[in-house]
């Protein structure tokens, strides 16, 4: 028996070593874990999943040459990633599920040069305000306006600071929405204007109770924040545990964003990446991921799978009025991005005394 046991163990070890593995780098908790388990069970391919919580983490990982096979860049990162040849061109004909994606969303993404040639739409969403209406109005002592003024105008935000204000650690999103509120566009702003715009946020810094991309969800759900700028999926996730919360897209309008699936140029297993991409965007699987994350699915409104999801949660789709008030979050030139990052770090230092929301 001992003579037979060693060859069997060796064979099992060699089989485990030979198993295909795909290295997947994605936003934290951005899919239903059961979907990845089903992929592994159906294909025999093991998914080595690692997570990040900011776009800067993904950018740094790709710049360092870390050999991931599949990543999830937000659309505003694509222009620079493509220009720097850090992504591989994707042949959509090799993705049977690609034909079932929303043509409107593909046309929006096409506004970024070559974006549809190097990426595939995954989940998407809007940026708005998560509001604990009862607490916010009681603290505000008046009807709360559906306006970004409650956050960006110090006279308004000061009236709400006592019940807790939150802001995401997301310079592109925050600054773009701020400038849109002011009647300008981030992509059309010069470096000095970008720096001055971020500087206008400094008075808000001491009023903040949260400046993060994840912990504020629990803070909203627990009632420790009464108002926070956040992504739609995060807002809806918090609303599951706190029925007093609402999600608003203010009257001045706001940005939408598209997170995509892309293959890095140094991917060691691009063939496996194609298989995982097609699995993730298959209608049933993308709806499972949308349901788990609360973000929007990249399917046309008439798709049966999406209709089922909307019936469960009507907030997981933008209304026509909300679409009219929305714009695609802009892509920036390298110099603009550098200025924004430097200015944002200065703002974060001003907000360094923000207490934890945990």
C-alpha positions as CSV (number, residue, x, y, z in Angstrom):
1,X,0.0,0.0,0.0
2,X,2.8,2.4,0.8
3,X,4.4,1.7,-2.6
4,X,1.1,2.6,-4.3
5,X,0.3,5.6,-2.1
6,X,3.3,7.7,-3.1
7,X,2.7,7.5,-6.9
8,X,-1.0,8.4,-6.3
9,X,0.0,11.4,-4.1
10,X,2.5,12.5,-6.7
11,X,0.0,12.2,-9.5
12,X,-2.5,14.3,-7.5
13,X,0.1,16.9,-6.8
14,X,1.1,17.1,-10.5
15,X,-2.6,17.4,-11.5
16,X,-3.1,20.2,-9.0
17,X,0.0,22.0,-10.3
18,X,-1.2,21.6,-13.9
19,X,-4.6,23.1,-13.2
20,X,-5.3,26.3,-15.1
21,X,-5.4,29.4,-13.0
22,X,-6.6,32.9,-14.0
23,X,-5.5,35.9,-11.9
24,X,-8.4,38.2,-11.6
25,X,-8.0,41.7,-10.1
26,X,-11.3,43.5,-9.4
27,X,-13.1,45.9,-7.2
28,X,-13.9,44.6,-3.8
29,X,-17.1,42.5,-3.6
30,X,-18.0,43.2,-7.2
31,X,-19.6,39.9,-8.0
32,X,-21.6,37.1,-6.5
33,X,-19.0,34.6,-5.2
34,X,-21.3,31.8,-6.4
35,X,-20.8,33.0,-10.0
36,X,-17.0,32.5,-9.7
37,X,-17.5,29.1,-8.0
38,X,-19.8,28.0,-10.9
39,X,-17.2,29.1,-13.4
40,X,-14.6,27.0,-11.6
41,X,-16.9,24.0,-11.4
42,X,-17.9,24.2,-15.1
43,X,-14.5,24.9,-16.6
44,X,-12.0,23.4,-14.1
45,X,-10.2,26.8,-14.1
46,X,-9.3,28.1,-10.7
47,X,-9.9,31.9,-10.2
48,X,-7.2,33.6,-8.1
49,X,-9.2,36.7,-7.1
50,X,-7.6,39.7,-5.6
51,X,-9.4,43.0,-4.7
52,X,-8.8,46.7,-4.7
53,X,-10.9,49.6,-3.4
54,X,-9.6,52.6,-5.4
55,X,-8.8,53.2,-9.1
56,X,-5.3,54.3,-8.0
57,X,-4.6,50.8,-6.6
58,X,-5.4,49.3,-10.0
59,X,-3.3,51.9,-11.8
60,X,-0.3,51.2,-9.6
61,X,-0.6,47.5,-10.0
62,X,-0.7,47.7,-13.8
63,X,2.2,50.1,-13.8
64,X,4.3,47.8,-11.6
65,X,3.9,45.0,-14.2
66,X,2.0,42.7,-11.9
67,X,0.8,39.9,-14.3
68,X,-2.9,39.8,-13.9
69,X,-5.0,38.1,-16.6
70,X,-8.2,40.1,-16.2
71,X,-8.9,43.5,-14.6
72,X,-11.9,45.8,-14.1
73,X,-10.9,49.3,-15.0
74,X,-13.5,52.1,-14.7
75,X,-14.2,53.7,-18.1
76,X,-12.3,57.0,-17.2
77,X,-9.1,55.0,-16.9
78,X,-9.3,53.5,-20.4
79,X,-8.0,56.4,-22.5
80,X,-4.7,56.5,-20.7
81,X,-4.4,52.7,-20.3
82,X,-4.9,52.3,-24.1
83,X,-2.5,55.1,-25.0
84,X,0.1,53.5,-22.8
85,X,-0.5,50.1,-24.4
86,X,-1.2,48.5,-21.1
87,X,-4.3,46.6,-22.4
88,X,-4.8,43.9,-25.1
89,X,-7.2,44.4,-27.9
90,X,-10.3,42.3,-27.4
91,X,-12.0,40.4,-30.3
92,X,-15.7,40.6,-29.4
93,X,-16.5,37.8,-31.9
94,X,-14.9,35.4,-29.5
95,X,-17.5,36.4,-26.9
96,X,-20.9,34.8,-27.7
97,X,-22.6,36.8,-24.9
98,X,-21.3,40.2,-26.3
99,X,-24.2,40.4,-28.7
100,X,-26.7,40.6,-25.8
101,X,-25.1,43.7,-24.2
102,X,-27.0,47.0,-24.2
103,X,-26.4,48.9,-27.5
104,X,-27.0,52.2,-25.7
105,X,-24.3,51.4,-23.2
106,X,-21.9,50.3,-26.0
107,X,-22.6,53.6,-27.8
108,X,-21.9,55.6,-24.7
109,X,-18.6,53.7,-24.1
110,X,-17.7,54.4,-27.8
111,X,-17.3,58.0,-26.9
112,X,-13.9,57.1,-25.6
113,X,-11.6,56.4,-28.6
114,X,-11.0,52.6,-29.0
115,X,-12.7,51.8,-25.7
116,X,-14.9,49.1,-27.2
117,X,-11.9,47.5,-28.8
118,X,-10.0,47.1,-25.6
119,X,-12.8,46.6,-23.0
120,X,-16.2,45.0,-22.4
121,X,-18.9,46.7,-20.3
122,X,-19.5,45.0,-17.0
123,X,-21.5,46.7,-14.2
124,X,-22.3,50.4,-14.3
125,X,-24.0,53.0,-12.1
126,X,-24.6,56.6,-11.2
127,X,-23.2,58.9,-8.6
128,X,-25.7,60.6,-6.3
129,X,-26.6,61.3,-2.7
130,X,-27.6,58.7,-0.1
131,X,-29.8,60.6,2.3
132,X,-31.4,59.6,5.6
133,X,-34.3,61.9,5.0
134,X,-35.7,61.9,8.5
135,X,-32.4,62.7,10.2
136,X,-31.2,65.1,7.5
137,X,-34.4,67.2,7.5
138,X,-34.5,67.3,11.3
139,X,-30.9,68.6,11.4
140,X,-31.3,70.9,8.4
141,X,-34.5,72.3,10.0
142,X,-36.2,72.8,6.7
143,X,-37.1,70.9,3.5
144,X,-33.9,69.4,2.2
145,X,-33.3,70.6,-1.4
146,X,-32.5,68.0,-4.1
147,X,-29.3,69.8,-4.9
148,X,-25.6,69.3,-4.6
149,X,-25.6,72.5,-2.6
150,X,-26.3,70.5,0.5
151,X,-22.8,69.1,0.1
152,X,-20.8,71.7,-1.8
153,X,-22.2,74.9,-0.4
154,X,-20.7,75.5,3.1
155,X,-23.8,77.3,4.3
156,X,-25.8,74.2,3.6
157,X,-23.3,71.5,4.6
158,X,-22.6,73.2,8.0
159,X,-26.3,72.7,8.8
160,X,-26.0,68.9,8.2
161,X,-22.6,68.2,9.7
162,X,-24.0,67.3,13.1
163,X,-25.8,64.2,11.7
164,X,-22.8,63.1,9.7
165,X,-21.6,63.8,6.1
166,X,-19.6,61.5,4.0
167,X,-17.6,61.8,0.8
168,X,-15.9,59.1,-1.3
169,X,-12.1,59.0,-1.7
170,X,-12.6,59.4,-5.4
171,X,-11.0,62.5,-6.9
172,X,-12.4,62.1,-10.5
173,X,-15.9,61.5,-9.3
174,X,-16.0,64.2,-6.7
175,X,-14.3,66.9,-8.7
176,X,-16.3,66.2,-11.9
177,X,-19.6,66.4,-10.0
178,X,-18.5,69.6,-8.2
179,X,-17.5,71.3,-11.5
180,X,-20.8,70.1,-13.2
181,X,-22.7,71.7,-10.2
182,X,-20.7,74.9,-10.9
183,X,-21.6,74.8,-14.6
184,X,-18.2,73.6,-15.8
185,X,-16.6,70.4,-17.1
186,X,-13.6,68.7,-15.5
187,X,-12.2,67.5,-18.9
188,X,-12.3,71.1,-20.2
189,X,-10.6,72.6,-17.2
190,X,-7.0,73.7,-17.0
191,X,-4.6,72.6,-14.3
192,X,-5.0,75.8,-12.3
193,X,-8.8,75.6,-12.5
194,X,-8.7,72.0,-11.3
195,X,-6.5,72.9,-8.4
196,X,-8.8,75.8,-7.4
197,X,-11.9,73.7,-7.6
198,X,-10.5,71.0,-5.3
199,X,-9.4,73.9,-3.0
200,X,-13.0,74.9,-2.6
201,X,-13.6,71.6,-0.9
202,X,-11.3,72.4,2.0
203,X,-14.0,74.2,4.1
204,X,-16.0,70.9,3.9
205,X,-13.1,68.8,5.3
206,X,-13.7,69.5,9.0
207,X,-17.4,68.8,8.6
208,X,-16.8,65.3,7.2
209,X,-17.4,62.2,9.3
210,X,-16.3,59.8,6.5
211,X,-13.9,60.0,3.6
212,X,-13.6,56.5,2.2
213,X,-14.9,54.2,-0.6
214,X,-16.3,51.4,1.5
215,X,-16.8,51.9,5.2
216,X,-19.4,54.6,4.7
217,X,-21.9,51.9,3.5
218,X,-22.1,50.5,7.0
219,X,-22.1,54.0,8.5
220,X,-25.2,54.9,6.4
221,X,-26.9,51.7,7.3
222,X,-26.3,52.2,11.0
223,X,-27.4,55.8,10.9
224,X,-24.0,57.3,11.7
225,X,-24.2,59.4,8.5
226,X,-27.3,61.3,7.3
227,X,-25.9,62.3,3.9
228,X,-23.2,60.9,1.7
229,X,-22.1,61.3,-1.9
230,X,-21.7,57.7,-3.2
231,X,-22.1,55.3,-6.0
232,X,-25.6,54.0,-6.7
233,X,-24.7,50.4,-5.8
234,X,-23.3,51.4,-2.5
235,X,-26.4,53.5,-1.7
236,X,-28.7,50.6,-2.6
237,X,-26.7,48.2,-0.5
238,X,-27.0,50.5,2.5
239,X,-30.7,50.9,1.9
240,X,-31.2,47.2,2.3
241,X,-30.4,47.6,6.0
242,X,-31.9,51.0,6.6
243,X,-35.3,51.8,5.1
244,X,-35.0,55.4,6.1
245,X,-32.4,55.9,3.4
246,X,-33.2,57.3,-0.1
247,X,-31.0,57.7,-3.2
248,X,-31.1,60.9,-5.2
249,X,-29.6,62.2,-8.3
250,X,-29.7,66.0,-7.7
251,X,-31.4,68.4,-10.0
252,X,-28.1,69.8,-11.4
253,X,-27.4,66.3,-12.8
254,X,-24.6,63.9,-12.1
255,X,-22.2,61.4,-13.7
256,X,-22.6,57.8,-14.7
257,X,-19.7,55.4,-14.8
258,X,-19.1,52.1,-16.6
259,X,-16.8,49.5,-15.1
260,X,-15.3,47.3,-17.7
261,X,-13.5,43.9,-18.2
262,X,-10.1,44.2,-19.8
263,X,-7.1,42.0,-20.5
264,X,-3.7,43.5,-19.5
265,X,-1.0,43.5,-22.2
266,X,1.2,41.3,-20.0
267,X,-1.5,38.8,-19.2
268,X,-0.1,35.3,-18.9
269,X,-3.4,33.6,-19.6
270,X,-5.4,35.7,-22.1
271,X,-7.3,32.6,-23.4
272,X,-8.6,32.0,-19.9
273,X,-9.6,35.7,-19.7
274,X,-11.8,35.4,-22.7
275,X,-13.6,32.5,-21.1
276,X,-14.2,34.3,-17.8
277,X,-15.3,37.5,-19.6
278,X,-17.9,35.6,-21.6
279,X,-19.1,33.8,-18.4
280,X,-19.4,37.0,-16.4
281,X,-21.4,38.9,-19.1
282,X,-23.8,36.0,-19.9
283,X,-27.3,37.5,-19.0
284,X,-28.1,35.2,-16.2
285,X,-24.7,35.6,-14.6
286,X,-24.5,39.4,-15.0
287,X,-28.0,39.7,-13.4
288,X,-26.7,37.5,-10.5
289,X,-23.8,39.9,-10.1
290,X,-26.0,43.0,-10.4
291,X,-28.4,41.6,-7.8
292,X,-25.5,40.8,-5.4
293,X,-23.8,44.2,-5.8
294,X,-26.8,46.5,-6.4
295,X,-25.1,48.0,-9.5
296,X,-26.8,48.2,-12.9
297,X,-26.6,45.3,-15.4
298,X,-25.3,46.1,-18.9
299,X,-28.4,44.6,-20.6
300,X,-31.0,46.3,-22.8
301,X,-34.2,47.3,-20.9
302,X,-36.3,44.7,-22.9
303,X,-34.0,41.8,-21.9
304,X,-36.0,39.2,-19.9
305,X,-33.3,38.8,-17.3
306,X,-33.2,42.5,-16.7
307,X,-36.9,42.8,-16.5
308,X,-36.9,40.2,-13.7
309,X,-34.3,42.2,-11.8
310,X,-36.2,45.5,-12.2
311,X,-39.4,43.9,-10.9
312,X,-37.4,42.9,-7.8
313,X,-35.7,46.3,-7.4
314,X,-37.0,49.2,-9.6
315,X,-34.1,51.4,-8.4
316,X,-31.6,49.2,-10.3
317,X,-32.3,51.1,-13.5
318,X,-32.2,54.8,-14.3
319,X,-35.4,56.5,-15.1
320,X,-35.7,58.6,-18.3
321,X,-35.5,61.8,-16.3
322,X,-32.4,60.6,-14.5
323,X,-30.8,59.7,-17.8
324,X,-31.4,63.1,-19.1
325,X,-29.6,64.6,-16.1
326,X,-26.7,62.3,-16.4
327,X,-23.4,62.5,-18.3
328,X,-20.5,60.0,-18.7
329,X,-17.7,60.7,-16.2
330,X,-14.9,62.3,-18.1
331,X,-11.5,60.9,-19.0
332,X,-8.5,63.1,-18.2
333,X,-5.2,63.9,-19.8
334,X,-2.1,62.8,-17.9
335,X,-1.3,66.3,-16.8
336,X,-4.9,66.9,-15.6
337,X,-4.9,63.7,-13.7
338,X,-1.6,64.5,-12.0
339,X,-2.8,67.9,-11.0
340,X,-6.0,66.4,-9.7
341,X,-4.2,63.7,-7.7
342,X,-1.8,66.3,-6.1
343,X,-4.7,68.6,-5.2
344,X,-6.7,65.7,-3.8
345,X,-3.9,64.7,-1.5
346,X,-3.8,68.2,-0.2
347,X,-7.5,68.0,0.5
348,X,-7.1,64.7,2.2
349,X,-4.5,66.1,4.5
350,X,-6.9,68.9,5.4
351,X,-9.5,66.1,6.2
352,X,-7.0,64.0,8.1
353,X,-8.8,64.5,11.4
354,X,-12.0,62.8,10.0
355,X,-13.0,60.3,12.7
356,X,-13.7,56.7,11.7
357,X,-17.2,55.7,10.8
358,X,-16.7,52.1,12.0
